[in-house]
């Protein structure tokens, strides 16, 4: 499972309860938190105000979908959740233990590797170098951008924004099934 968040601008008519300001991205709007599988298809989605930190948004998303983890048997291998360096795995584990203590027997967090300067020099690259595993979620975000109604947040509430995001993915998967 790969998890990331995306800050999206909100139009002027959104309710005050549904928008915030993300200083990191300098965006006034919402954040879309997304968990995808290794093919880029969604597990979970959740929308929060943009000023909610990534850790808190992830905790909210997993707590809303905690039944998924409760139904997983303990004797199977742990689900590895790949997160970028904007998340703090130890803090996430502590917070999730409070919600569902057995969750740590079923999941483990792994920080996405960031290429070092020596690795970049060895490959002859400078600046931003994409991490292969992380591009799965970035590709999923670009699939969302194909839905014109998701380029910006046009919804008044966070629940409506999450529903619209889920509808986009239903549409995407139906298209894939129809062509396959």
MOVEN-V66691 format. One record per residue. N is the residue number from 1. BURIAL is b if it has 24 or more other ideal C-beta (glycine too) atoms within 12 Angstrom, else e. Layout:
n: <N N>
burial: <BURIAL BURIAL>
This chain:
n: <1 2 3 4 5 6 7 8 9 10 11 12 13 14 15 16 17 18 19 20 21 22 23 24 25 26 27 28 29 30 31 32 33 34 35 36 37 38 39 40 41 42 43 44 45 46 47 48 49 50 51 52 53 54 55 56 57 58 59 60 61 62 63 64 65 66 67 68 69 70 71 72 73 74 75 76 77 78 79 80 81 82 83 84 85 86 87 88 89 90 91 92 93 94 95 96 97 98 99 100 101 102 103 104 105 106 107 108 109 110 111 112 113 114 115 116 117 118 119 120 121 122 123 124 125 126 127 128 129 130 131 132 133 134 135 136 137 138 139 140 141 142 143 144 145 146 147 148 149 150 151 152 153 154 155 156 157 158 159 160 161 162 163 164 165 166 167 168 169 170 171 172 173 174 175 176 177 178 179 180>
burial: <b b b b b b b b b b e e e b e e e b b b e b e e e e b b b b b b b b b b e e e b b b b b b b b b b b e b b b b b b b b b b b b b b e e e b e e e e e e e e e b e b b b b e b b e b e e b b e b b e e b b e e b b e b b e b e e b e e e e e e e e e e e e e e e e e e b e b b e b b b b b b e b b e e b e e b e b b b b e e b e e b b e b b b e b b e e b e e e e e e e e>
